[in-house]
Amino acid sequence: MSVGLLLITHRPLGADLLRVATEIFGTCPTRTGSLEVENDAPREGIMAAAKRLAQELDTGDGLLVMTDIYGATPANLAVALCADHPHRRVLAGVNLPMLVRALNYAGLDLETLADKALTGGRDGVRHCPGPDAED
């Protein structure tokens, strides 16, 4: 068993991130899902879809939900989805390094996995100096 991963993002970010990450690994190492939010979609329908996905992906070890922009509709839905569920965590600011890190450590417990994913996302953002930069 392992923690399930759910991306709740603006369309089409989540599916694209999962597609690229799966190409990197050659296969997807854990249960994953993506829910993409369109700007004018009714909240009730999106929340119902999120609940269905969460039930499918959380088989007992928990669910890590990654979303794009803190405070935006996808993040607000993710927080509401995970409220009152002690085995669910939400991380905002999803990027490819965060997702790859989460997939790489998918066998860890929820708290450790959330920590690893957060570190991967944060450490994956770098300033890349040009060829003329001094050391």
C-alpha positions in Angstrom: 0.0 0.0 0.0 1.1 3.6 -0.5 -0.2 7.1 -0.2 -2.4 8.3 -3.1 -1.6 11.5 -5.0 -4.2 13.9 -6.3 -3.5 17.0 -8.3 -6.2 19.7 -8.2 -5.2 22.5 -10.5 -6.3 25.0 -13.1 -6.8 23.3 -16.5 -4.6 21.7 -18.0 -1.7 21.8 -15.5 -2.4 18.7 -13.5 -2.8 16.3 -16.4 0.3 17.7 -18.1 2.4 17.4 -15.0 1.3 13.8 -14.5 2.0 13.0 -18.1 5.5 14.4 -18.0 6.3 12.8 -14.6 5.1 9.4 -15.9 7.3 9.8 -19.0 10.3 10.5 -16.7 9.6 7.4 -14.6 8.5 5.2 -17.6 5.5 4.3 -15.4 3.5 5.8 -12.6 4.8 4.3 -9.3 1.6 4.9 -7.3 -2.1 5.7 -7.6 -2.5 9.2 -9.0 -5.3 11.4 -10.3 -5.8 14.8 -11.6 -8.8 17.1 -11.3 -8.6 20.2 -13.5 -10.7 23.2 -12.7 -12.2 25.4 -15.4 -12.8 29.0 -14.4 -16.6 29.0 -14.6 -17.3 25.5 -13.5 -19.9 25.1 -10.7 -18.2 24.4 -7.4 -20.6 21.6 -6.4 -19.8 19.5 -9.4 -16.0 19.9 -8.9 -16.3 19.0 -5.3 -18.3 15.9 -6.1 -15.6 14.8 -8.6 -12.9 15.6 -6.0 -14.6 13.4 -3.4 -14.9 10.5 -5.9 -11.2 10.7 -6.8 -10.2 11.0 -3.2 -12.1 7.9 -2.3 -10.5 6.0 -5.2 -7.0 7.1 -4.5 -7.0 6.8 -0.7 -6.9 3.1 0.0 -6.0 3.5 3.7 -2.5 5.0 3.8 -3.7 8.6 3.1 -3.9 11.1 0.4 -1.5 13.9 -0.6 -3.3 16.6 -2.6 -1.1 19.0 -4.5 -2.6 22.2 -6.0 -1.2 25.1 -7.9 -1.9 28.6 -6.4 -2.6 29.0 -2.7 -5.9 30.9 -2.3 -7.2 30.1 -5.7 -10.3 27.9 -6.4 -8.3 24.6 -6.8 -6.5 25.2 -3.5 -9.7 26.1 -1.7 -11.4 23.0 -3.0 -8.3 20.9 -1.9 -8.4 22.4 1.6 -12.2 21.7 1.9 -11.7 18.2 0.5 -9.1 17.4 3.2 -10.8 19.1 6.2 -11.8 16.7 8.8 -9.7 13.9 7.3 -6.6 13.2 9.5 -4.9 11.2 6.7 -5.0 13.8 4.0 -2.5 16.7 3.4 -2.5 19.6 1.0 0.5 21.3 -0.6 0.1 24.4 -2.7 2.6 25.5 -5.4 2.9 22.2 -7.2 5.7 22.0 -9.8 7.4 19.2 -11.6 10.2 18.8 -9.0 7.6 18.5 -6.3 5.6 15.9 -8.2 8.7 13.9 -9.2 9.9 13.9 -5.6 6.5 12.7 -4.4 6.4 9.9 -7.0 10.0 8.9 -6.1 9.1 8.5 -2.5 5.6 7.2 -2.9 6.2 4.3 -0.5 6.8 6.5 2.5 4.2 7.4 5.1 2.0 10.5 4.5 3.8 12.9 6.8 7.3 12.0 5.4 6.0 12.0 1.9 4.5 15.5 2.3 7.8 16.7 3.7 9.8 15.2 0.9 7.5 16.6 -1.8 7.5 20.1 -0.2 11.3 20.0 0.0 11.6 18.9 -3.7 9.3 21.6 -4.9 11.1 24.3 -2.9 14.6 23.1 -3.7 13.7 22.6 -7.4 13.3 26.3 -7.9 16.8 27.7 -8.7 18.4 30.7 -10.2 20.5 29.5 -13.1 23.4 31.9 -13.7 24.4 32.5 -17.3 27.7 31.5 -18.8 29.3 34.9 -17.9 28.5 34.6 -14.2 31.3 34.7 -11.8 31.7 31.8 -9.3 
